[in-house]
Amino acid sequence: MNIRSKLLLLAGVSLAACTEMPVAATAPNGSPFIAELPEGVRAIAAPNQNLDRVVFLEEDNCYWYEHAGPVETTLLPLRTARGNAICAEAPAATPATT
């Protein structure tokens, strides 16, 4: 029974990365970084990622964070504890009208 409970919890957390999440607006000062990261994203993000410097890229519908490494500063995909990228659902395609 204990294993079954853990599997259900694991399945729920895995599916949380696939759910539609609200896309936060950028900071009012014109910075590309999100002023306030949605709580759902904050809850599933793995530790040791800079959650204060996150952007949402519409090209891939994913969240990226600024990583300051020893050589350069770059954007890396924001990931869950299991290593999955945190992305919003792509908008549904609208049917073409003729």
C-alpha positions as MATLAB code, in Angstrom:
seq = 'MNIRSKLLLLAGVSLAACTEMPVAATAPNGSPFIAELPEGVRAIAAPNQNLDRVVFLEEDNCYWYEHAGPVETTLLPLRTARGNAICAEAPAATPATT';
ca = [
       0.000    0.000    0.000;
       2.885    2.371    0.748;
       4.395    1.851   -2.708;
       1.034    2.552   -4.339;
       0.749    5.869   -2.475;
       4.234    6.885   -3.595;
       3.454    6.008   -7.205;
       0.276    8.106   -7.120;
       2.186   11.052   -5.657;
       4.909   10.668   -8.276;
       2.320   10.567  -11.068;
       0.660   13.720   -9.743;
       3.931   15.620   -9.590;
       4.892   14.450  -13.073;
       1.587   15.607  -14.514;
       1.894   18.982  -12.788;
       4.725   19.851  -15.162;
       2.341   19.325  -18.102;
      -0.590   21.397  -16.875;
      -1.378   24.826  -18.204;
       0.174   27.490  -16.024;
      -0.532   31.190  -16.092;
       2.144   33.189  -17.818;
       3.305   36.046  -15.637;
       3.868   39.499  -17.011;
       7.334   40.937  -17.261;
       8.557   43.424  -14.695;
       7.100   46.944  -14.997;
      10.577   48.507  -15.330;
      10.997   46.957  -18.800;
      13.165   44.099  -17.546;
      12.554   40.844  -19.441;
      12.483   38.946  -16.136;
       9.143   38.016  -14.572;
       8.238   40.318  -11.690;
       6.323   37.644   -9.772;
       6.738   33.991  -10.723;
       3.441   32.030  -10.603;
       3.124   29.979   -7.418;
       2.599   26.744   -9.377;
       5.906   27.207  -11.170;
       7.682   28.114   -7.935;
       6.264   24.993   -6.251;
       7.557   22.495   -8.814;
      10.906   24.140   -9.621;
      13.964   22.222   -8.485;
      16.236   23.833   -5.880;
      19.453   25.678   -6.816;
      17.863   27.640   -9.671;
      17.638   31.445   -9.613;
      13.880   31.986   -9.332;
      14.376   35.748   -9.101;
      15.681   35.948  -12.699;
      13.162   33.940  -14.770;
      11.836   34.697  -18.257;
       9.086   33.044  -20.280;
      10.003   32.485  -23.923;
       7.048   32.293  -26.285;
       9.170   30.496  -28.900;
       9.008   27.280  -26.869;
       6.404   28.174  -24.165;
       8.957   27.383  -21.452;
      10.406   29.155  -18.450;
      14.158   29.898  -18.436;
      16.323   31.233  -15.593;
      19.517   33.255  -15.630;
      22.495   31.178  -14.499;
      25.652   33.061  -13.546;
      28.478   30.588  -14.120;
      32.203   31.073  -13.525;
      32.809   32.009  -17.169;
      29.541   33.453  -18.480;
      25.955   34.271  -17.606;
      23.394   32.434  -19.706;
      19.766   31.314  -19.747;
      19.047   27.713  -18.799;
      15.683   25.924  -18.866;
      13.864   25.994  -15.540;
      13.467   22.374  -14.466;
      11.538   20.270  -11.983;
      13.303   18.107   -9.396;
      13.027   15.193  -11.875;
      14.762   17.201  -14.606;
      11.752   18.010  -16.792;
      11.565   21.482  -18.330;
       8.758   23.645  -16.941;
       6.607   24.739  -19.861;
       3.080   26.004  -20.391;
       0.701   24.206  -22.705;
       0.952   25.449  -26.259;
      -2.144   27.407  -27.287;
      -4.654   25.334  -29.210;
      -4.496   25.827  -32.963;
      -7.498   27.638  -34.340;
      -9.130   26.029  -37.364;
      -8.664   27.929  -40.615;
     -11.769   29.568  -41.985;
     -12.490   29.459  -45.687;
];
